[in-house]
Each structure stands twice: as C-alpha cells, then as structure tokens.
Amino acid sequence: MVEATPESISLSSSSLPSVSVLQQLRAATAVQHKALEARLPLTSPDLDRSTYARIIKAYYGFHVPLQHSIECFLDAATDPARQKIPALIKDLHALGLHRAQIDALPLCTDLPVIDSEARLLGVMYVMEGATLGGQVLRRIVADRLGIDADTGGEFLDVYGRDTGRLWKAFLARLADFDHPDGNPWVVDAACDTFARFEHWLDRAGVLK
C-alpha cells in the first residue's frame, strides 16, 4: 500500500471538495472489501466447524490488541456498547478452548496507527462496518454449522438489536468530523486497516 504524504493529502482534499468522507471511504475501500470478502471462507459451501474456529481465533488475535490501541489513544476504556472481546472469548470457550489456550493465542503486532481522531475514525469505519456485515454471516453460520450465539456465534451478532443504532451513531460522528483537511487521513487509515487485517488473516492461514 502506498503511504499517504502531505502532498497527496493536499491534492486529494482539494480535488474532492464536495464529496463526503463516507463517499470517499466507500470508493477507496470497495476493491479491498470485495477482495477480502471473496477470500474469507465464512460464506463458502465447504465451511466446517474447524475452519470457523480458526477464523474466530484469528479475529481474537486482531481485535484484542486493536482495542488496546484504541483505548490507549482515547486514554479510556472502549465504549461498553462497542465491546467485542467478551463475545470472542465466549465463542472461543463454546468452541472448546480453555482460558489458558485463549491467553496463548497469537496477537497481531502489525496494527494500523491510531494517532489522531481522523485515523481512529478510519479504523472504526472498517471494524464497525465488519460488525454490521456480521448480521449476514450469522445467518449463514447458523444454517450451515448450527452455531448460534450460545454455541460459538455471538461475535457475529455482537451488538444484537443495537447494531443499526450503533452504526448510525458512528456515521453521525463521521459526518461531524467531515472536513477536506482531515478526510484523506480517515481514508488512508481505513485502507491501511483493510490491508493489515487481510495480512493478519492470511498469516493465520484462514483465507482462501
């Protein structure tokens, strides 16, 4: 991925003055989104319980250090409504792992940089968007593997009935931030997050 520079930031912000940050995010990440979706076997007819468990392990390995990074930037705990780690731990237990095994899982060290609100919003766009997409995956996993929220699938519906409300709240925060000077950093962080997340899942051996 090409790293953004102040010159490219200036050029992109001046060339897209009337395009919202959300539109820029959708356009900039569309190819990465489709590519990752195509490689993730959660929608594959061949999905089995073992593959699903490896995916949840890999998700845990990315989300735990990322949440820590977010909390370090905010100097506060993540909004309780947006906590995902407890659901991942519950799923891993349901899939047969003991606490010691969970604690021993590898954690990603190649995380997106979060050093500004702009970059935080870019990271959140990817991760909160993935949570929104979990609604579809939850139904697929339930149909193919018989896994529900109590047997290893809570993470895919981690926000439950609050999914729509929390997504709209994030979009409102994104809209409040929207400014030509900051939007390129939001977009760059989102693209970087997609790239690092895919790389991590690839290293974990869960992608097709």
N, C-alpha and C positions, 0 to 999 in steps of 0.2 A: 504494500500500500504506500502511495506517495504521501509523505508528511506535508501538512499544510505549512505554508510560510506566511509571514506578514504580507508579502506582496500578493500572494494568491488569495489571501483572505480579503484584502482590499479590492482586488479585481472582482471576486465573486460577489461581494456585497454590493458593489456599485452596478454590476451587470444584472442583478435580480432585485431591484428596489421594490417591486410591487408583489413579489411572490412571498407568501407567508413561510415561516420557518417550518411549519408542518408540511407544506407542499414540497419544500426543499428536501426535507428528511425523507419523505416518501419516494421522491425521484432519485435521490442519491443512494438509497439503500435497497431499491427494488431488485436489482440484479443479485446482490448478496443474499437478500431474503429468500428469493426463489432458489438460489443455488444451495443454501443450507437446508431449506425445506426438502429439496429433492434428495439430499444425501442422508437425511435423518430417517432411520428406518421405522419411526413410530407409525407411519401410515402404510408401511409395506405389508402385503399379504403374508409374508414369511415371518412377521414379528412373533417372537416367542417370549416366554417369561424371563429366560436368561438374558436375552438381549435387552429387554425392558429394564431389568435390574441394573445392567451395566450402564444404561443411559442415566438412570436416576443417580447412580454413584458419581458419574461424570458431572451431572448437574450440581450435585452437592459440592464437588470439588471446585466448581467455578463460583457458585453463589456464596459460599461461606467467606472466602477472602474478599470477594467483591463487596459484600455487605459490610465487612470490617473497614474496607477502604472508604466506603460512603460515610460510615459513622465517624471515621477519623476526620474526614473533610468537614462534616457538619458539627463535629465536636459534641455529638449527642447520639443517642440510640435511634435506630431507624423507627419511623412511624409504626407503632404496633399493628396498625391495619395493613401494613405492607410487609410484614414479616413473612419470610418464606422458609427459613431454616427449620423451624419446628415441624413444618409439614414434610420436609425432606427427611428429617430424622424419623418421623413417624412412619413414612413409607419404607425407609430402609429397614426399620425394625420389622415391619409387616412382611418384607421380602426375605427375612431370615437372618439379618445381620444383628450381632450383639453390639453394645455400646463401644466396646474396645475395638471392634472391627471398623465401626464407623469413624472413630477417632483416628484410626490408622490410614484412612483413605487419603490418597494424594490430593494436594490442594494446588490450584493454579497460582503461579507466581508471575505470569506474563499478563498482567491486567491492564485495562485501559487507565490512563492517567486521569485522575479527578483532582484538579487544582483550581477550578472555578465553577460558578453556577452554570455557565454555558456547557462545560464538559459534563457536569453532573446530569444536566437535562438530556444530553445526547446519549449518555449511558442508560438513563432511565427509559428513554424512548424505546430502545431495543429490548430491555428486560421487561418493562411493563407491557410492551406490545406482545412479547412472547407469552406472558401470562394471559393476556386476552385471547391469544390463539390456543391456549391450553383447553379452552372450552370444547373445541372441536376434537382435539386429541383425546380428551377424557372419554368422549363417547366411543371413539374408535377402540381405545384400550379396553373399555368395558365390554364392548361387543366381541372382540377377538380373544381377550385373555380372561374375561370375567373378573377383572380387577376394578374395585370401586374405592371410595375414599377410606374405607376401613381396612382394605387389603393391599394397599400399596399405591393408590392413585390420588391421594389428597393433594399432592403438589400440582397436579394438572387442573385442579379447581380450587386453588389455594385461597382465593378471595370469595368463593361461593357467590352468594347473591349480591355481594358488594363489587363484583368485577366491573360491571358497567359504570357504577358510580365512581369508583377509584380511577378508572381510565378517563372519564370525563373531567375529574378533578386534576389529573395530570395534564390533560390537554389545555385546561384553563390556565394552569401555571405556565405552560409552554407559551401560550398566547400572551400572557402578561409580560413574559421576558422578551418576546419577539422584537428584534431590532437589527438593522443591517450590520451594525458593528459587531454584534455578538453571534448572529446566526451561523456564520461559517464555522465557528468553533463548535457549536452544537452539532452541526452536520458532520464535521470531522470526527468528533468523539463517537457519534453513532456508527459511522463506517468503521472506525477503529475497533469498536466493541464487537461488531459483527465478525470482523476478521479474527480477533483474538479468541472469541467464543468458538468459532468454527475450528480454529487451530487447536484449541484445547480438546474439543470433542474428537478431532482427528487423532491427536496423540493418545487419547483414551481408547481408541480403536472402536468407536461406536458408529462411525459414519460409513456409508456405503461407498 
